[in-house]
């Protein structure tokens, strides 16, 4: 979406992917700067690690746009993202509306992603009144490294073991961790009985919603965000 919109506006776009490798992402950005780019758009794997690229970009008079994920500890020029707090609120509120009681697992995303911190704050704000009343018990509250499904599975397996399979809901911050959680639930015959949230509307998670194994997901219009980023 970014490339398509930018090219229509007369720009040439160079694309690099670091595949969740912080050092590689940093060197790729440095390489792009040496090629004489005019604007740098970064989707940081680690917002703090990549924040230092902003200073190097500014030394070359190149403005930096943080795309979807925030670049931190830097003098950032622009940031474009969705309403991440609203996403977190939707995830928790949907589950609470169905079952405002029981044992909840709150599963954060990658702790290196500032969005994950926003989702967590939103989850806790929704859950707090129910926790304070004693209706909801948070029995597990962990981060899932790199948003990996294996992390989601590990966290939910541990929660099931520690609570004799008595889990009411899993507030998963995205679809990949939700899919891992559902895999753990399936192994205990609990898929579809335990509420699970998500985000991204991944194909597999949309299928899981249709199958009744994932309670919800949040669709984010990437084409809109990409287009707006190109215009910016």
NUMI-57001 format. One line per field, with one value per residue: residue number from 1; x, y, z of N, C-alpha, C in turn. Coordinates in steps of 0.1 Angstrom, whole numbers, plus 5000, padded with zeros to 4 digits. Example, Ala and Ser with C-alpha at 12.3 -4.5 7.8 and 13.67 -1.06 7.14 Angstrom:
2
resi (1|2)
n_px (5132|5128)
n_py (4943|4978)
n_pz (5078|5071)
ca_px (5123|5137)
ca_py (4955|4989)
ca_pz (5078|5071)
c_px (5132|5129)
c_py (4967|5000)
c_pz (5078|5079)
! end
This chain:
232
resi (1|2|3|4|5|6|7|8|9|10|11|12|13|14|15|16|17|18|19|20|21|22|23|24|25|26|27|28|29|30|31|32|33|34|35|36|37|38|39|40|41|42|43|44|45|46|47|48|49|50|51|52|53|54|55|56|57|58|59|60|61|62|63|64|65|66|67|68|69|70|71|72|73|74|75|76|77|78|79|80|81|82|83|84|85|86|87|88|89|90|91|92|93|94|95|96|97|98|99|100|101|102|103|104|105|106|107|108|109|110|111|112|113|114|115|116|117|118|119|120|121|122|123|124|125|126|127|128|129|130|131|132|133|134|135|136|137|138|139|140|141|142|143|144|145|146|147|148|149|150|151|152|153|154|155|156|157|158|159|160|161|162|163|164|165|166|167|168|169|170|171|172|173|174|175|176|177|178|179|180|181|182|183|184|185|186|187|188|189|190|191|192|193|194|195|196|197|198|199|200|201|202|203|204|205|206|207|208|209|210|211|212|213|214|215|216|217|218|219|220|221|222|223|224|225|226|227|228|229|230|231|232)
n_px (5008|5019|5040|5026|5009|5028|5043|5024|5023|5046|5070|5099|5103|5123|5126|5132|5136|5139|5133|5128|5153|5173|5199|5204|5183|5190|5214|5205|5190|5210|5224|5205|5204|5230|5226|5213|5186|5155|5135|5129|5111|5102|5094|5098|5114|5124|5116|5132|5159|5160|5155|5178|5185|5174|5188|5211|5199|5190|5214|5220|5200|5176|5142|5123|5098|5079|5063|5034|5045|5061|5090|5114|5129|5141|5144|5119|5104|5079|5050|5029|5000|4975|4946|4957|4951|4923|4921|4931|4911|4888|4895|4896|4871|4852|4854|4848|4822|4809|4817|4818|4834|4854|4885|4911|4935|4960|4976|5003|5018|5049|5074|5092|5078|5062|5034|5024|5026|5007|4983|4983|4979|4953|4938|4940|4927|4901|4896|4900|4878|4863|4881|4886|4862|4862|4852|4865|4895|4929|4950|4973|4998|5016|5043|5045|5072|5083|5059|5052|5036|5043|5050|5025|5013|5029|5025|4997|4995|5010|4994|4970|4979|4987|4962|4945|4932|4911|4903|4888|4890|4912|4930|4944|4968|4973|4967|4985|4996|4972|4965|4984|4976|4951|4959|4971|4948|4932|4945|4937|4910|4895|4891|4871|4856|4868|4872|4888|4907|4919|4938|4944|4931|4941|4942|4940|4931|4906|4893|4893|4876|4853|4850|4844|4863|4880|4873|4871|4885|4905|4901|4924|4927|4950|4957|4947|4963|4988|4986|4981|5005|5022|5013|5020)
n_py (4988|5012|5015|5015|5038|5058|5057|5066|5092|5101|5092|5071|5040|5022|4991|4973|4943|4932|4909|4906|4911|4930|4942|4938|4953|4979|4982|4980|5004|5023|5018|5025|5052|5059|5056|5079|5085|5104|5104|5084|5056|5037|5006|4996|4968|4967|4993|5010|5003|5009|5036|5052|5055|5077|5100|5096|5097|5124|5137|5135|5151|5138|5132|5112|5087|5070|5040|5026|5012|5027|5047|5051|5072|5093|5121|5122|5127|5122|5101|5075|5057|5032|5036|5026|5022|5020|4996|4978|4982|4972|4945|4935|4944|4931|4904|4906|4915|4892|4872|4883|4875|4851|4832|4849|4851|4874|4882|4897|4914|4916|4928|4947|4963|4992|4995|4972|4978|4998|4984|4966|4984|4994|4970|4964|4986|4982|4958|4962|4973|4949|4932|4944|4941|4915|4897|4890|4872|4876|4853|4849|4868|4878|4886|4881|4871|4886|4884|4857|4827|4804|4814|4822|4798|4786|4802|4799|4771|4769|4784|4769|4745|4755|4762|4741|4737|4755|4780|4810|4830|4843|4871|4879|4897|4898|4881|4860|4852|4845|4823|4805|4802|4790|4766|4754|4752|4735|4711|4704|4700|4723|4743|4768|4768|4784|4819|4839|4866|4887|4902|4918|4903|4880|4855|4828|4832|4845|4823|4807|4822|4818|4791|4791|4790|4811|4841|4868|4892|4920|4940|4959|4985|4982|4991|5017|5029|5026|5041|5067|5071|5072|5096|5114)
n_pz (5000|5008|4989|4965|4967|4971|4947|4929|4937|4928|4939|4945|4960|4982|4996|5025|5045|5078|5092|5120|5132|5151|5148|5121|5110|5118|5104|5078|5076|5079|5055|5036|5041|5033|5006|4999|5004|5007|5026|5055|5064|5091|5105|5135|5149|5175|5194|5210|5205|5178|5179|5179|5153|5143|5150|5133|5108|5108|5107|5081|5071|5068|5073|5096|5097|5119|5115|5123|5147|5175|5175|5200|5226|5212|5189|5172|5140|5127|5135|5126|5132|5143|5164|5191|5218|5217|5204|5223|5243|5230|5228|5255|5265|5249|5257|5284|5283|5275|5295|5325|5347|5365|5358|5344|5318|5310|5283|5271|5243|5224|5245|5235|5218|5217|5213|5224|5251|5253|5247|5269|5290|5284|5285|5312|5323|5316|5328|5356|5373|5376|5386|5411|5423|5427|5409|5386|5383|5377|5366|5353|5339|5315|5291|5256|5238|5209|5197|5192|5182|5196|5221|5230|5232|5252|5274|5279|5283|5307|5324|5324|5336|5361|5371|5372|5347|5349|5333|5322|5303|5277|5273|5246|5228|5201|5169|5163|5188|5199|5184|5192|5218|5215|5204|5227|5243|5227|5231|5255|5252|5253|5235|5222|5244|5261|5262|5238|5227|5200|5173|5142|5122|5109|5084|5093|5119|5114|5104|5127|5143|5129|5133|5159|5178|5184|5199|5191|5168|5158|5131|5112|5090|5069|5043|5042|5063|5051|5028|5039|5051|5030|5018|5038)
ca_px (5000|5028|5047|5016|5005|5040|5046|5014|5026|5059|5082|5105|5104|5132|5120|5141|5129|5150|5129|5129|5167|5176|5212|5202|5174|5198|5224|5197|5186|5222|5227|5195|5208|5241|5221|5208|5172|5150|5127|5130|5100|5107|5085|5108|5112|5126|5115|5143|5171|5160|5154|5191|5187|5168|5199|5219|5191|5190|5227|5219|5189|5165|5132|5119|5084|5077|5051|5026|5052|5068|5105|5114|5141|5147|5137|5112|5097|5065|5045|5015|4995|4961|4943|4961|4943|4910|4922|4932|4898|4879|4898|4892|4857|4844|4854|4841|4808|4804|4818|4824|4837|4862|4900|4915|4949|4962|4988|5008|5026|5063|5077|5100|5069|5054|5020|5020|5024|4994|4973|4982|4972|4939|4933|4939|4917|4888|4894|4902|4866|4858|4891|4884|4849|4865|4845|4876|4908|4940|4958|4986|5000|5029|5045|5049|5083|5083|5045|5053|5025|5049|5049|5011|5010|5036|5018|4984|4998|5014|4982|4961|4985|4986|4948|4937|4924|4900|4905|4876|4893|4926|4931|4955|4970|4972|4962|4995|4996|4959|4965|4992|4968|4941|4965|4972|4934|4927|4952|4929|4896|4889|4890|4857|4850|4876|4872|4902|4907|4930|4940|4950|4923|4948|4933|4938|4922|4892|4888|4891|4864|4841|4849|4840|4874|4885|4861|4871|4898|4903|4906|4930|4928|4964|4958|4945|4974|4999|4983|4983|5020|5028|5009|5028)
ca_py (5000|5024|5016|5019|5052|5067|5058|5074|5105|5104|5088|5058|5034|5011|4983|4963|4936|4927|4897|4907|4911|4944|4946|4939|4964|4991|4983|4983|5018|5030|5016|5033|5066|5062|5057|5092|5086|5117|5101|5071|5051|5026|4998|4990|4956|4972|5008|5017|5000|5016|5051|5059|5057|5090|5109|5094|5102|5139|5142|5135|5159|5129|5131|5098|5084|5057|5034|5017|5011|5040|5048|5057|5078|5100|5133|5116|5137|5118|5088|5072|5044|5031|5039|5013|5021|5015|4982|4970|4982|4963|4931|4932|4946|4920|4892|4909|4916|4878|4866|4893|4867|4839|4833|4855|4852|4886|4879|4909|4912|4918|4940|4957|4970|5002|4992|4961|4984|5005|4974|4961|4995|4994|4958|4965|4996|4976|4947|4966|4973|4936|4926|4951|4935|4901|4889|4885|4869|4875|4842|4849|4881|4877|4891|4871|4876|4887|4881|4844|4818|4794|4820|4822|4784|4783|4810|4793|4758|4771|4789|4757|4736|4761|4764|4728|4739|4764|4793|4815|4838|4847|4884|4878|4910|4897|4868|4849|4846|4838|4810|4796|4799|4781|4753|4749|4749|4723|4699|4700|4699|4735|4753|4771|4769|4795|4831|4843|4878|4888|4915|4917|4896|4870|4845|4817|4837|4846|4809|4802|4829|4811|4778|4793|4788|4824|4849|4880|4898|4934|4943|4972|4987|4985|4999|5031|5034|5027|5053|5079|5072|5077|5110|5121)
ca_pz (5000|5008|4976|4954|4969|4970|4933|4923|4940|4921|4947|4943|4973|4984|5007|5032|5056|5087|5098|5135|5136|5154|5142|5106|5107|5120|5093|5066|5076|5076|5041|5029|5043|5024|4992|4996|5004|5012|5038|5060|5071|5099|5113|5143|5157|5189|5193|5217|5197|5165|5181|5176|5138|5140|5150|5121|5097|5109|5103|5067|5068|5064|5083|5099|5100|5126|5110|5132|5160|5178|5177|5213|5231|5200|5184|5160|5132|5126|5138|5121|5137|5146|5178|5198|5231|5214|5201|5236|5250|5223|5231|5268|5267|5242|5265|5297|5280|5275|5308|5334|5359|5363|5358|5331|5314|5303|5275|5264|5231|5226|5254|5228|5210|5225|5211|5234|5264|5252|5248|5282|5299|5280|5291|5327|5327|5314|5338|5370|5381|5378|5396|5424|5429|5430|5399|5377|5389|5367|5371|5346|5333|5309|5278|5246|5231|5194|5193|5186|5186|5206|5233|5234|5237|5264|5285|5283|5289|5321|5331|5325|5346|5374|5376|5369|5335|5351|5327|5316|5291|5274|5266|5237|5222|5187|5164|5163|5201|5201|5177|5201|5230|5211|5203|5240|5247|5220|5236|5267|5248|5258|5224|5220|5257|5268|5254|5233|5219|5190|5165|5129|5113|5101|5077|5102|5131|5109|5103|5140|5147|5122|5139|5173|5187|5188|5202|5183|5163|5154|5118|5111|5076|5065|5031|5046|5070|5042|5019|5046|5054|5017|5016|5048)
c_px (5009|5035|5038|5012|5016|5043|5037|5016|5040|5072|5087|5107|5113|5127|5130|5133|5140|5145|5132|5143|5171|5188|5210|5193|5182|5208|5217|5194|5199|5226|5217|5199|5220|5238|5215|5193|5168|5141|5129|5118|5104|5095|5095|5104|5114|5126|5126|5156|5171|5158|5166|5193|5182|5179|5208|5212|5191|5203|5228|5207|5177|5155|5128|5105|5084|5063|5045|5032|5061|5083|5106|5128|5148|5138|5130|5105|5082|5062|5031|5012|4980|4958|4945|4954|4929|4910|4923|4918|4888|4882|4893|4877|4848|4843|4847|4826|4801|4805|4826|4828|4847|4877|4904|4930|4951|4976|4992|5016|5041|5066|5086|5091|5061|5039|5016|5018|5011|4982|4971|4975|4957|4932|4930|4929|4903|4886|4894|4889|4861|4868|4889|4872|4851|4858|4855|4889|4919|4950|4971|4986|5014|5030|5049|5060|5081|5069|5044|5042|5030|5048|5035|5008|5016|5029|5005|4986|5002|5002|4972|4966|4984|4972|4939|4927|4912|4904|4893|4879|4908|4925|4944|4956|4970|4968|4972|4996|4983|4959|4973|4984|4957|4947|4967|4958|4929|4933|4944|4914|4888|4887|4875|4850|4856|4876|4886|4900|4918|4930|4948|4941|4931|4938|4930|4929|4908|4885|4884|4879|4852|4839|4844|4851|4881|4873|4860|4885|4894|4909|4912|4932|4942|4966|4956|4957|4986|4998|4986|4998|5027|5025|5018|5042)
c_py (5013|5026|5021|5033|5061|5068|5066|5089|5110|5100|5074|5052|5022|5004|4973|4956|4930|4914|4896|4907|4926|4949|4947|4951|4978|4993|4986|4998|5026|5029|5024|5048|5069|5062|5070|5093|5100|5115|5087|5067|5038|5019|4990|4977|4959|4987|5015|5015|5009|5031|5058|5061|5071|5101|5108|5100|5118|5145|5143|5143|5150|5128|5116|5097|5070|5051|5023|5015|5023|5038|5056|5063|5085|5112|5130|5128|5134|5104|5086|5058|5044|5036|5027|5011|5015|5000|4973|4970|4973|4948|4927|4933|4936|4908|4894|4910|4902|4871|4875|4886|4856|4842|4838|4854|4865|4884|4891|4905|4913|4930|4950|4966|4979|5000|4982|4967|4992|4995|4969|4972|4995|4981|4959|4976|4991|4965|4951|4967|4959|4928|4931|4945|4921|4891|4882|4883|4868|4865|4841|4862|4882|4884|4880|4876|4875|4884|4866|4835|4808|4800|4820|4808|4781|4790|4803|4779|4759|4775|4777|4748|4742|4762|4752|4730|4749|4778|4798|4822|4841|4860|4884|4891|4910|4883|4857|4843|4840|4824|4800|4792|4789|4767|4746|4745|4737|4711|4695|4699|4711|4746|4755|4773|4781|4807|4835|4855|4877|4901|4912|4911|4888|4860|4834|4820|4839|4833|4804|4809|4822|4798|4779|4791|4800|4833|4861|4883|4912|4936|4957|4974|4992|4994|5014|5037|5036|5039|5066|5081|5077|5092|5119|5123)
c_pz (5000|4995|4965|4955|4966|4955|4925|4925|4935|4929|4943|4957|4973|4997|5012|5043|5065|5094|5113|5140|5138|5147|5127|5102|5108|5108|5080|5065|5073|5061|5033|5030|5034|5010|4989|4996|5010|5024|5042|5068|5078|5106|5123|5149|5172|5189|5199|5210|5185|5166|5177|5161|5134|5140|5138|5109|5097|5105|5088|5062|5063|5075|5084|5103|5107|5122|5119|5146|5162|5180|5190|5216|5220|5197|5171|5153|5131|5130|5132|5126|5138|5160|5187|5211|5228|5211|5214|5243|5244|5227|5245|5270|5261|5251|5278|5294|5279|5288|5317|5347|5355|5362|5344|5330|5306|5296|5267|5251|5234|5234|5247|5219|5218|5224|5221|5248|5265|5254|5262|5292|5296|5286|5305|5331|5326|5325|5353|5378|5385|5388|5410|5431|5432|5420|5390|5385|5377|5372|5364|5338|5327|5295|5268|5237|5216|5189|5187|5191|5197|5220|5239|5239|5250|5276|5289|5288|5304|5330|5334|5336|5360|5380|5373|5358|5337|5346|5320|5303|5290|5267|5258|5229|5207|5182|5165|5177|5205|5195|5186|5213|5227|5209|5217|5246|5240|5226|5249|5265|5252|5247|5222|5233|5265|5258|5250|5224|5209|5183|5152|5118|5103|5095|5087|5114|5126|5108|5117|5146|5142|5128|5154|5183|5192|5189|5193|5178|5159|5141|5117|5096|5071|5053|5034|5053|5060|5033|5026|5049|5041|5015|5026|5043)
! end
